Structure formats: C-alpha cells, structure tokens
C-alpha cells in the first residue's frame, strides 16, 4: 500500500486547525511567561524538571524553593511540544473517524481505487469541481480508507500510533511544566476524539459535534497552551481561543454540508442536517464573518494598527471572504483549505499584535 494512501487518510487540509490555536496561545504568552514564578511547596507548583533555574534570592511566602526562572529555549520547546500534541491528536482523530464511519457504512460513497497514485486523485476530490453538484445530488467528498477497502484494523492501528505519539509529547510537556493534571486534559481530548463518531453513542451523530469542536479546537488548545507556558489564562486567551474555534466549527460545517444527504441516510444528525443546505450555508458563512470581525475588534482594541498588522489582518479577512464565496457556490473542496488558511492567518494576526505591541 502506497504512503500516499495514508497521507490522504490523514486529511492534510484540516491539520492547520490543530496548529493555529497553539500559535495563538504561545503568542499571547510570550510577554508574561518570564515573570511567572513557581515555588515548590504545597502552595505552589513545582519548578519544571528541565529548562528552569531557581532564584533563591526571590523567596515567596510559604515557599522554600524560590522563584523559577524560565528560558527562551524552554518556552520554544514547550510550545513545539504543545503543537505536536495538537497535531498528532488531530491526525489520530481523523483516522479514528475514518475507521468508525467506514465500519458504520457512512462513507460508502467515498471508495476509490487504491492503486491510483495521489496525483491522479483530483477527479475524486471535490477540489476540482468547476461545476458544483445541485443541492439534491449528494457529493461524496474525499475518499476514505475503510470505504476504499483498507483493512479497518490497520486504520485503527495507525490512529492508535498517532494518539500514542501525542501522549508522549504531552508527557514531555508535563515534565517541563510540572502540571501533572494535564493528564486529565489529555484523557478528555482522547475520549472526545474517539467518541465523535466512535463508540455506541457517538456525540457527532447527535448534534454535539460542533460544540465539541469549538471547545477542543478552540478554547482547550489555546488556553491549554497558554496555561502550560504561563500558569494562567487571560481574557485574551479565551477571546483568541473562541476566535479560532469559530473557524474550526466552520470547517466542520463545510464537511457536513458536503455530506448532508449521506448523513441523513445513515442517521447522522448534525447542525447542517437540521438547518438544511440553504440555512446551513448561511450559518457557515456567518461563522467565518464573525471570526474575521472578532480579529478586527482584537486589533482595534489592542491599539496595534501598524502597517504589518493591518496587512495580515486584511489577508485574514480576504481569505475568510473567499472561503465564504466558495461555500456559497458549493465548492466545498476549495472552501476547506481556504478555511484552514484563514485559521493560520488568524494566528499570524495575533502573533503580529503581540510582536509589535
């Protein structure tokens, strides 16, 4: 089996959604991270195992250890590890979804000849659809592995391997920060990734997928990164997490709009099956519009209206607008990478705000 088969199964177009919230959380943490102190007694979290150096000249009340000084290398390493956690969890979730939907039969119209190379798959992917299908005709979307004949156990194994890599990166974050209870957050993420369409009662089949995507791809990823780096979560972190979470929900809506007929046939209840194609399209476009508007509000109230910031913000808004047009024209294959790009540009906007402020 060719490596391109597994690359296709990882759904590369969705991966920027995993990295963007981590970038936002890291950007918002940069200025305050080196002022954050940790003691080593019952009142304070322990100093990180690596990358920190105790300053005994700054003892805190109730602490016999003192203030823990962070380094730039420590900051970069923890941020990269958080990115790896989010990225490999996303890949694991993609393969797990492929497995679960495949064995349920939801992906029955997404089969493809696995002998064909990745470069020749454009006719199967909806990206090249110059003439969108009518609303009454289902669009199969990109090919899925299980539906294409790949052994479901192999797909599940690959999902498990990626989840294991994410867990190892998470343990490294715990070792560097001392926040052992991050294990609970990791378990919650694993359960959310699997139960989206897996298990006996998947929440993705009962109108809850959009809510969980907003929480985990927006708030948890952004605020979790920020807490790992600073030990606290600011209003900016919650705002930024909600901002990028809206784009993540928009991506899910695009997927569900593409699969709306198939989902209805197989009893998969999503917001799009409830809204219908017309109202669902309006809702997805509204999500992108609100995300762009929130970015404008953030830049305005941060008072960082410099030329670089305005340029990146403008690109973000234009990308959201182009994605909205693609959704309106039912070019869902084109809308997906545009939405992912919008999430990265949104992260770049926050990063630029912090760098210039």
JOZI-V15699 format. One record per residue. RES is the residue in one letter. PSI is psi in degrees with one decimal (999 if undefined). NEAR is the number of other C-alpha atoms within 12 Angstrom. Layout:
# JOZI-V15699
RES & PSI & NEAR
RES & PSI & NEAR
This chain:
# JOZI-V15699
X & 132.5 & 17
X & 150.8 & 16
X & -27.2 & 14
X & -28.4 & 20
X & -44.4 & 31
X & -31.9 & 31
X & -41.6 & 24
X & -38.4 & 31
X & -25.1 & 40
X & -14.3 & 33
X & 68.8 & 36
X & -29.3 & 25
X & -22.7 & 35
X & -13.2 & 40
X & -33.0 & 36
X & -25.5 & 36
X & -22.6 & 50
X & -34.8 & 47
X & -37.3 & 41
X & -48.7 & 45
X & -31.1 & 54
X & -40.2 & 50
X & -42.0 & 46
X & -46.1 & 50
X & -40.5 & 52
X & -40.8 & 44
X & -43.4 & 37
X & -14.3 & 42
X & -15.2 & 39
X & -47.6 & 34
X & -29.7 & 22
X & -6.5 & 23
X & -36.4 & 32
X & -6.3 & 24
X & -9.0 & 19
X & 133.1 & 28
X & 151.4 & 33
X & 137.0 & 40
X & -165.9 & 30
X & 21.0 & 25
X & -164.7 & 18
X & -15.9 & 13
X & -16.2 & 15
X & 151.0 & 25
X & 152.1 & 28
X & 157.3 & 30
X & 146.1 & 32
X & 149.1 & 35
X & -35.3 & 22
X & 151.3 & 24
X & 0.1 & 24
X & 153.9 & 28
X & 126.0 & 23
X & 137.0 & 27
X & 97.0 & 20
X & -7.3 & 18
X & -6.2 & 14
X & 65.5 & 18
X & 142.4 & 20
X & 158.6 & 21
X & 128.4 & 16
X & 3.2 & 15
X & 136.0 & 25
X & 7.2 & 23
X & -41.9 & 27
X & -172.4 & 28
X & 138.5 & 31
X & 120.8 & 36
X & 133.4 & 31
X & 159.9 & 32
X & 161.2 & 23
X & -40.2 & 17
X & -39.7 & 16
X & -44.1 & 29
X & -48.1 & 34
X & -42.0 & 26
X & -45.5 & 27
X & -40.1 & 41
X & -43.5 & 42
X & -40.0 & 27
X & -39.2 & 34
X & -38.3 & 47
X & -41.0 & 37
X & -39.9 & 36
X & -50.5 & 40
X & -41.8 & 45
X & -49.0 & 35
X & -29.2 & 40
X & -38.6 & 46
X & -45.1 & 40
X & -42.9 & 42
X & -43.0 & 40
X & -38.0 & 44
X & -45.1 & 40
X & -37.9 & 43
X & -39.3 & 43
X & -39.6 & 41
X & -45.0 & 47
X & -52.6 & 40
X & -47.1 & 36
X & -32.1 & 38
X & -46.8 & 34
X & -23.1 & 27
X & -18.3 & 26
X & 2.7 & 25
X & -28.8 & 32
X & 25.7 & 34
X & -26.4 & 29
X & 12.5 & 27
X & 28.5 & 30
X & 152.2 & 26
X & 154.4 & 30
X & 112.0 & 23
X & -12.8 & 27
X & -15.5 & 18
X & 135.6 & 19
X & 163.1 & 20
X & -34.3 & 24
X & -20.5 & 14
X & 12.7 & 16
X & 0.4 & 23
X & -29.2 & 21
X & -22.5 & 21
X & -39.9 & 27
X & 147.7 & 30
X & 1.7 & 31
X & -36.4 & 27
X & 13.8 & 21
X & 96.9 & 22
X & -25.2 & 17
X & 105.8 & 13
X & 149.3 & 23
X & 150.1 & 19
X & 160.2 & 16
X & -27.9 & 20
X & -13.4 & 17
X & 123.8 & 16
X & 145.6 & 24
X & 122.7 & 34
X & -28.8 & 32
X & -175.1 & 39
X & 151.2 & 38
X & 145.8 & 36
X & 151.3 & 42
X & -53.0 & 43
X & -42.0 & 36
X & -22.3 & 31
X & 0.7 & 30
X & 0.8 & 26
X & 140.7 & 30
X & 121.0 & 19
X & -33.3 & 25
X & -34.7 & 20
X & -40.7 & 21
X & -42.4 & 36
X & -36.6 & 32
X & -43.0 & 21
X & -38.9 & 31
X & -42.6 & 33
X & -37.9 & 27
X & -44.5 & 21
X & -37.3 & 30
X & -37.4 & 34
X & -42.1 & 24
X & -42.0 & 26
X & -41.2 & 33
X & -40.8 & 32
X & -41.2 & 23
X & -38.1 & 30
X & -39.5 & 42
X & -35.3 & 28
X & -38.8 & 30
X & -42.1 & 39
X & -41.1 & 34
X & -33.1 & 27
X & -20.0 & 33
X & -26.4 & 41
X & 3.8 & 32
X & 84.3 & 31
X & -27.1 & 20
X & -5.0 & 20
X & -21.0 & 29
X & -38.9 & 23
X & -39.1 & 17
X & -42.1 & 27
X & -42.7 & 32
X & -40.8 & 20
X & -40.3 & 20
X & -41.8 & 33
X & -43.9 & 32
X & -42.1 & 24
X & -39.5 & 34
X & -39.8 & 38
X & -43.7 & 36
X & -1.2 & 27
X & -51.6 & 38
X & 3.7 & 38
X & 168.9 & 28
X & 179.3 & 21
X & -30.8 & 14
X & 72.0 & 18
X & 131.4 & 27
X & -21.9 & 25
X & -16.2 & 34
X & 3.0 & 33
X & 44.0 & 25
X & 14.4 & 27
X & -4.9 & 25
X & -42.6 & 34
X & -38.6 & 35
X & -46.0 & 27
X & -36.2 & 31
X & -43.1 & 36
X & -42.9 & 34
X & -50.1 & 30
X & -37.9 & 39
X & -10.5 & 48
X & -76.3 & 42
X & -49.0 & 37
X & -47.4 & 38
X & -43.2 & 47
X & -52.6 & 48
X & -33.4 & 40
X & -42.8 & 48
X & -43.6 & 55
X & -41.2 & 41
X & -37.9 & 37
X & -33.3 & 45
X & -31.6 & 47
X & -17.4 & 38
X & 11.1 & 28
X & 165.9 & 26
X & 124.2 & 28
X & 170.5 & 22
X & -37.8 & 18
X & -37.3 & 31
X & -43.8 & 38
X & -42.1 & 30
X & -47.3 & 28
X & -38.8 & 50
X & -42.0 & 46
X & -36.3 & 38
X & -52.1 & 45
X & -25.9 & 57
X & -33.5 & 47
X & -39.1 & 45
X & -38.4 & 57
X & -41.6 & 49
X & -37.8 & 43
X & -39.1 & 50
X & -44.1 & 47
X & -39.1 & 43
X & -39.3 & 44
X & -46.0 & 47
X & -44.6 & 43
X & -29.2 & 42
X & -41.0 & 47
X & -36.6 & 44
X & 18.2 & 40
X & -41.7 & 37
X & -43.3 & 31
X & -41.2 & 31
X & -39.8 & 35
X & -39.6 & 25
X & -32.6 & 19
X & 12.3 & 21
X & 24.2 & 24
X & 107.8 & 32
X & 113.8 & 32
X & 171.5 & 38
X & -32.0 & 34
X & -37.6 & 39
X & -27.8 & 32
X & -41.7 & 25
X & -33.6 & 21
X & 165.1 & 26
X & -41.7 & 33
X & -53.1 & 22
X & -34.1 & 19
X & -37.1 & 30
X & -43.9 & 39
X & -40.8 & 25
X & -44.5 & 30
X & -42.1 & 44
X & -38.8 & 35
X & -38.2 & 26
X & -45.2 & 35
X & -38.1 & 45
X & -43.4 & 30
X & -39.2 & 26
X & -44.4 & 41
X & -40.2 & 40
X & -41.6 & 26
X & -35.7 & 30
X & -41.3 & 44
X & -44.0 & 31
X & -42.8 & 23
X & -46.3 & 32
X & -40.2 & 34
X & -45.6 & 19
X & -16.1 & 14
X & -9.5 & 22
X & 46.0 & 16
X & 44.7 & 25
X & 61.5 & 24
X & 168.5 & 21
X & -46.9 & 15
X & -42.3 & 21
X & -44.9 & 32
X & -37.6 & 28
X & -46.2 & 22
X & -39.7 & 29
X & -40.4 & 38
X & -41.4 & 26
X & -39.9 & 27
X & -47.4 & 37
X & -40.2 & 32
X & -41.5 & 25
X & -43.5 & 32
X & -39.3 & 42
X & -42.9 & 29
X & -40.5 & 27
X & -39.4 & 39
X & -40.5 & 39
X & -41.8 & 26
X & -39.6 & 31
X & -43.8 & 40
X & -32.3 & 28
X & 5.6 & 28
X & 23.9 & 41
X & 68.4 & 34
X & -33.6 & 44
X & -30.1 & 38
X & -30.9 & 35
X & -34.9 & 42
X & -54.1 & 46
X & -29.7 & 35
X & -40.7 & 38
X & -40.8 & 51
X & -41.7 & 40
X & -37.9 & 36
X & -37.9 & 45
X & -39.1 & 51
X & -40.6 & 37
X & -33.8 & 39
X & -43.3 & 53
X & -39.1 & 44
X & -33.5 & 37
X & -46.5 & 46
X & -41.0 & 48
X & -41.8 & 34
X & -38.2 & 31
X & -44.2 & 36
X & -39.8 & 29
X & -33.5 & 21
X & -27.9 & 20
X & 999 & 20
